[in-house]
Amino acid sequence: MRIFENLESEVRGYIRSFPTIFTKAKGSILTDEQGVEYIDFFAGAGTLNYGHNNEHISKALIEYLQNDGIVHGLDMATTAKKEFLQTFESHILKPRNLEYKLQFTGPTGTNAVETALKLARLVKGRSNVVSFTNGFHGLSQGSLAVTGNNEYRDESYISRINATFMPFDGYFGDMNTLVYFRKFLEDGSSGMDLPAAVILETIQGEGGINVASKEWLQELEAICREFDILLIVDDIQVGNGRSGEFFSFEFAGINPDMVTLSKSIGGGLPMALLLFKPHLDQWKPGEHTGTFRGNNLAFVASKVSLEHYWQNDNISKAVKYKEKILKDALEKIAEKYKADYDIEVRGRGLAYGFEIKNDKSMASEISALAFKENLIIETCGSENQVVKFLPPLLIEEELLKEGIKRFEAALDALIIERKSHLSGEY
């Protein structure tokens, strides 16, 4: 690991949590240079919904390159882009009766968010944007301005202007937080300028797997319509099937004005999209560009993944089936320790959180011990107090169960260690 310590910036993060050199990956398994295999409950932070080196995607990419297909094309017309657009329309938009135009932004999620914020302000002629407590939308300045996570917010590199934070669903327990939001909108002296847009994740990934209810999302949409505010859903991490439907907002029956997509939409390759209703397409040609907004390899990978996994609802059914396995197992583990620990299990689809509320330090220790059990699993939340389950959507049932067993072994080991430590003190 010395080469990384000597040459790579101190900003490196996941390498510290998972300190080994990985050399191969297939499906839901990562293998390091010593040949040790790890079950992946991390999935590239939601980028690898279809697993590592998916055979359909790999085959299509190899064939494309062998035929000298266009790799870099800015926003020129290419066969790869044409086929992706056709497939996205036929497999995703039309079956859901959604009418969106697509804008290819720079290759990462924050590029899509920046584009959405810029377009919303341009269309509405207003600068303020409302976002929510514990939300995460990226690390470039515009995205940071609407990100609630304290870990990433620093006065040295962020200008906190033109953004207002409101409480997410459940932030005040059983209180309906939209009553609070509505009061600010109705009161001309609240100090909040009428926003151009509201941006949110329906399931807050980095924020701790906080899940917005169907009713809350429907009411939020109604408020946006009433006050002429654009509704932006950030589906970068929990879209693309993670929730059980392709878009995480489908279950609520809402129709956002804009949707940001990245991570798994590229089939494991860099790609970011902004979807928006056609009447919002008010750009002038070339008004918002980026050198790598046309990643043709990602178009190929995405087209293949959409064709193989979204021509019917089989993957949605599979995700919901595996969700039950995951949820039931985690709740059983939580029940085992309820006498000593206040544990909450929450999530939707294959995005779940396991929070030990009366000891916030335990999540990071569990992640470290899980690594020793050959399980890759990260933490999330404002204080990294939630263990975050994000396995590939295609993970085999037995591998999912084995990963849960390894998580439980790590938790058991930590609790035994804690009890032993306390016994030694007294």
C-alpha positions in Angstrom: 0.0 0.0 0.0 3.1 2.2 0.2 2.8 3.6 -3.3 -0.7 5.0 -2.5 0.5 6.6 0.8 3.5 8.2 -1.0 1.9 9.5 -4.1 -1.9 9.7 -3.7 -3.5 12.7 -2.0 -4.6 12.5 1.6 -8.2 13.1 0.3 -8.4 9.4 -0.6 -11.2 7.8 1.4 -12.5 4.3 0.7 -9.0 2.9 0.5 -8.7 3.6 4.2 -11.8 1.7 5.0 -10.9 -1.3 2.8 -7.1 -1.4 3.0 -6.1 -4.0 0.4 -5.3 -3.9 -3.3 -8.1 -5.3 -5.4 -7.2 -6.8 -8.7 -10.3 -8.6 -10.1 -14.1 -8.4 -9.7 -17.1 -10.4 -11.0 -20.7 -10.0 -10.1 -20.9 -9.4 -6.4 -17.3 -10.5 -5.6 -14.1 -8.5 -5.3 -10.7 -10.3 -5.3 -7.5 -8.8 -4.0 -3.9 -9.4 -5.0 -3.6 -12.2 -2.4 -6.6 -14.0 -3.9 -8.9 -13.2 -1.0 -12.5 -12.8 -2.1 -14.9 -10.2 -0.6 -18.6 -10.0 -0.9 -19.5 -6.5 -2.2 -22.3 -4.8 -0.3 -21.0 -1.4 -1.5 -21.4 -1.7 -5.3 -19.4 1.3 -6.1 -21.6 3.5 -4.0 -24.5 2.5 -6.2 -22.7 2.5 -9.5 -22.6 -1.2 -10.0 -26.3 -2.2 -9.8 -25.6 -4.8 -12.5 -22.5 -6.1 -10.7 -18.9 -6.1 -11.6 -18.0 -7.0 -15.2 -21.5 -7.9 -16.2 -21.2 -10.4 -19.0 -23.7 -8.7 -21.3 -22.1 -5.3 -20.9 -18.5 -6.5 -21.2 -19.3 -8.4 -24.4 -20.9 -5.4 -26.0 -18.1 -3.1 -25.1 -15.4 -5.4 -26.5 -17.3 -5.8 -29.7 -17.8 -2.0 -30.0 -14.1 -1.3 -29.5 -13.0 -4.1 -31.9 -15.2 -2.5 -34.5 -13.5 1.0 -34.0 -16.7 2.5 -32.6 -16.6 6.2 -31.6 -15.3 6.6 -28.1 -15.3 10.4 -27.7 -17.8 12.5 -29.6 -18.7 15.6 -27.5 -22.3 16.1 -28.3 -22.1 15.0 -32.0 -24.5 12.4 -33.3 -23.2 8.9 -33.1 -24.7 5.5 -33.6 -24.1 4.6 -29.9 -26.0 7.7 -28.7 -28.8 7.1 -31.2 -29.3 3.6 -30.0 -29.1 4.6 -26.3 -31.8 7.3 -26.8 -34.1 4.9 -28.7 -33.7 2.2 -26.0 -34.2 4.7 -23.1 -37.4 6.0 -24.7 -38.8 2.5 -25.5 -37.8 0.7 -22.3 -38.0 3.5 -19.7 -40.0 6.6 -20.7 -42.9 5.2 -22.7 -43.8 2.3 -20.4 -44.1 4.9 -17.6 -45.9 7.5 -19.6 -43.1 10.0 -18.9 -42.3 12.7 -21.4 -38.8 14.1 -20.8 -36.0 15.5 -22.9 -32.5 14.3 -22.1 -29.4 16.4 -21.6 -26.0 14.8 -21.4 -23.9 16.7 -18.8 -20.4 16.1 -17.6 -19.7 12.5 -16.6 -20.5 12.6 -12.8 -23.6 13.1 -10.7 -22.7 16.6 -9.5 -22.6 17.7 -13.2 -26.2 16.7 -13.6 -27.2 18.5 -10.4 -25.3 21.7 -11.4 -27.1 21.6 -14.7 -30.5 21.1 -13.1 -30.0 24.1 -10.7 -28.7 26.3 -13.5 -31.6 25.5 -15.8 -34.2 25.9 -13.0 -32.9 29.4 -12.2 -32.8 30.3 -15.9 -36.4 29.2 -16.5 -38.0 30.7 -13.4 -35.8 33.8 -13.1 -35.4 33.2 -9.4 -32.2 32.2 -7.6 -33.3 30.5 -4.4 -33.4 26.7 -4.3 -34.9 24.6 -1.4 -33.2 21.4 -0.3 -33.5 19.2 2.7 -31.7 18.3 5.9 -29.2 15.5 5.5 -29.5 15.7 1.7 -26.4 15.0 -0.5 -26.2 16.3 -4.0 -22.5 16.4 -4.9 -19.2 18.2 -4.1 -18.9 21.0 -6.7 -19.9 24.4 -5.3 -23.5 24.6 -6.6 -24.2 21.1 -5.5 -22.6 21.7 -2.1 -24.7 24.7 -1.5 -27.8 22.4 -1.5 -26.1 19.6 0.4 -27.0 19.3 4.1 -24.2 16.9 5.2 -22.0 18.8 7.7 -19.0 16.6 6.8 -18.8 18.2 3.4 -19.8 21.8 4.2 -16.8 24.1 4.9 -16.7 27.8 4.7 -13.3 27.7 3.1 -14.6 26.3 -0.2 -18.4 26.8 -0.3 -20.6 29.8 -0.9 -23.8 29.1 0.9 -26.0 31.5 -1.0 -29.2 31.0 -2.9 -30.1 27.8 -0.9 -32.7 27.3 1.9 -32.9 24.1 3.9 -36.1 22.6 5.1 -36.7 19.5 7.3 -36.9 16.2 5.5 -39.7 13.7 6.1 -39.4 12.4 9.6 -36.9 15.0 10.7 -39.1 16.0 13.6 -40.5 12.5 14.3 -44.2 12.2 13.6 -44.6 15.9 12.7 -45.5 16.7 9.1 -42.5 18.8 8.1 -44.3 20.1 5.0 -46.5 22.2 7.3 -43.3 24.0 8.3 -42.3 24.5 4.6 -45.8 25.7 3.6 -45.7 28.3 6.4 -42.4 29.7 5.1 -43.9 30.0 1.6 -47.1 31.6 2.7 -45.5 34.2 5.0 -43.9 37.0 3.0 -41.8 37.9 6.1 -40.4 34.4 6.6 -37.1 35.5 5.1 -37.2 32.8 2.4 -37.3 34.0 -1.2 -39.7 32.1 -3.4 -37.6 29.3 -4.7 -37.1 28.4 -8.4 -36.9 24.7 -7.4 -37.0 22.1 -4.7 -34.4 19.4 -4.9 -34.5 16.1 -3.0 -33.6 12.4 -2.8 -36.6 10.2 -2.1 -34.2 8.0 -0.2 -31.3 9.9 1.3 -28.3 7.7 0.6 -25.3 9.5 2.2 -27.6 11.1 4.7 -28.4 7.9 6.5 -31.0 6.0 4.3 -33.8 8.3 5.3 -36.9 7.3 3.4 -39.6 9.8 2.3 -43.1 8.4 2.4 -45.5 8.2 -0.5 -47.9 10.7 1.2 -45.1 13.2 1.9 -43.8 13.1 -1.6 -47.3 13.6 -3.0 -47.9 16.6 -0.8 -44.5 18.1 -1.7 -45.4 17.8 -5.4 -48.8 19.5 -4.7 -47.0 22.4 -2.9 -44.6 22.9 -5.8 -47.5 23.0 -8.3 -49.4 25.5 -6.1 -46.5 27.9 -5.7 -45.0 27.5 -9.2 -41.8 25.8 -8.0 -40.0 23.2 -10.1 -39.6 19.8 -8.5 -36.2 18.1 -9.0 -35.6 14.5 -7.9 -32.0 13.5 -7.5 -32.0 9.8 -8.4 -28.3 9.5 -8.9 -27.8 6.9 -6.2 -31.2 5.3 -5.6 -32.5 5.4 -9.2 -31.9 2.9 -11.9 -33.7 0.1 -10.0 -32.2 0.5 -6.6 -35.6 1.2 -5.0 -37.3 -1.7 -6.8 -38.6 0.5 -9.6 -36.5 2.2 -12.2 -37.1 5.6 -10.8 -37.3 5.9 -7.0 -40.4 8.2 -7.2 -42.6 5.8 -9.2 -44.2 4.3 -6.1 -45.6 7.7 -5.1 -47.1 8.4 -8.5 -45.5 11.8 -8.8 -44.1 13.4 -11.9 -41.0 15.6 -11.2 -40.1 18.4 -13.5 -36.5 17.3 -13.6 -34.6 14.1 -12.7 -30.9 13.7 -12.3 -29.3 10.3 -13.1 -25.8 9.1 -12.9 -23.9 6.1 -11.3 -25.6 2.9 -12.6 -27.2 4.5 -15.6 -23.8 4.2 -17.4 -23.6 0.4 -16.7 -20.5 1.0 -14.6 -19.0 3.7 -16.8 -19.0 7.5 -16.3 -22.3 9.0 -17.5 -24.7 11.6 -16.1 -28.1 12.7 -17.4 -30.6 15.4 -16.7 -34.2 14.6 -17.7 -36.6 17.5 -17.9 -40.1 18.2 -19.2 -39.9 19.5 -22.8 -41.2 23.0 -22.0 -38.2 23.6 -19.8 -35.8 23.1 -22.6 -34.9 26.8 -22.9 -31.2 26.5 -23.5 -29.5 28.3 -26.4 -27.3 26.0 -28.5 -24.0 25.4 -26.7 -25.1 27.4 -23.6 -24.2 24.6 -21.2 -21.5 22.2 -22.4 -18.7 19.8 -21.2 -15.9 18.0 -23.0 -17.0 14.5 -21.7 -20.7 14.8 -22.0 -20.7 12.3 -24.8 -19.2 9.0 -23.4 -20.1 6.6 -26.1 -18.8 3.6 -24.2 -21.3 4.4 -21.5 -24.1 4.7 -24.1 -23.2 1.2 -25.3 -23.1 -0.2 -21.7 -26.4 1.6 -20.8 -28.2 0.4 -23.9 -27.3 -3.2 -23.2 -28.3 -3.0 -19.5 -31.6 -1.5 -20.3 -32.3 -4.1 -23.0 -31.4 -7.0 -20.8 -33.0 -5.9 -17.5 -35.8 -3.4 -18.2 -37.8 -5.0 -21.0 -40.1 -6.3 -18.3 -40.6 -6.1 -14.6 -38.5 -9.1 -13.6 -35.7 -7.1 -12.1 -38.2 -5.1 -10.0 -39.7 -8.3 -8.7 -36.3 -9.7 -7.9 -35.2 -6.6 -6.0 -38.4 -6.6 -3.9 -37.9 -10.3 -3.2 -34.4 -9.7 -2.1 -35.5 -6.7 -0.1 -37.7 -8.9 2.0 -34.8 -11.3 2.7 -32.5 -8.3 3.7 -35.2 -6.5 5.8 -36.3 -9.6 7.6 -32.8 -10.6 8.5 -31.8 -7.2 9.7 -34.9 -6.9 11.8 -34.2 -10.3 13.3 -30.6 -9.2 14.2 -31.9 -5.9 15.7 -34.4 -7.9 17.8 -31.6 -10.0 19.2 -30.0 -7.0 20.8 -33.0 -4.8 21.6 -32.5 -5.1 25.3 -29.2 -3.2 25.2 -29.3 -1.3 22.0 -31.8 1.1 20.3 -31.6 -0.2 16.7 -33.5 1.1 13.7 -33.7 -0.8 10.4 -35.0 1.3 7.5 -34.8 1.4 3.7 -36.5 0.5 0.5 -35.6 -1.9 -2.3 -31.9 -2.8 -1.9 -30.9 0.4 -0.1 -31.0 -0.3 3.7 -29.6 1.2 6.8 -28.9 -0.3 10.2 -28.5 2.4 12.9 -27.6 1.8 16.5 -29.0 5.0 17.9 -27.6 4.8 21.4 -24.0 4.3 20.3 -23.2 6.1 17.1 -19.6 5.0 17.0 -20.4 1.4 16.4 -21.2 1.6 12.7 -17.7 2.4 11.7 -16.3 -0.3 13.9 -18.8 -2.8 12.4 -17.6 -1.8 8.9 -14.0 -2.4 9.9 -14.8 -5.8 11.5 -16.9 -6.8 8.5 -13.9 -6.2 6.2 -12.0 -8.8 8.3 -15.0 -11.1 7.6 -14.4 -10.5 3.9 -17.4 -8.2 3.5 -17.2 -4.7 1.9 -19.8 -2.5 3.5 -19.7 1.2 4.2 -21.3 3.7 6.6 -23.5 6.8 6.0 -25.3 9.5 8.0 -24.4 12.8 9.5 -22.0 11.1 11.9 -21.3 7.9 9.9 -23.6 6.2 12.4 -25.5 4.0 9.9 -24.3 0.8 8.3 -25.3 1.1 4.7 -26.4 -2.0 2.7 -26.1 -1.4 -1.1 -25.4 -4.7 -2.8 -25.7 -5.2 -6.5 -29.3 -5.7 -7.6 -28.3 -9.0 -9.4 -26.7 -10.5 -6.3 -27.4 -14.2 -5.9 -29.8 -15.0 -3.0 -27.2 -17.3 -1.3 -24.5 -14.6 -1.6 -26.9 -12.0 -0.1 -27.6 -14.3 2.8 -23.9 -15.0 3.3 -23.1 -11.3 3.3 -25.8 -10.7 6.0 -24.3 -13.6 8.0 -20.8 -11.9 7.8 -22.3 -8.6 8.9 -24.0 -10.3 11.9 -20.7 -12.0 12.8 -19.0 -8.5 12.8 -21.7 -7.1 15.0 -21.5 -10.0 17.4 -17.8 -9.7 17.6 -18.0 -6.0 18.4 -20.6 -6.5 21.1 -18.6 -9.3 22.7 -15.5 -7.1 22.7 -17.4 -4.3 24.3 -18.9 -6.5 27.0 -15.4 -8.0 27.7 -14.0 -4.5 28.0 -16.6 -3.5 30.5 -16.1 -6.6 32.5 -12.4 -5.9 32.7 -13.1 -2.4 34.0 -15.3 -3.5 36.8 
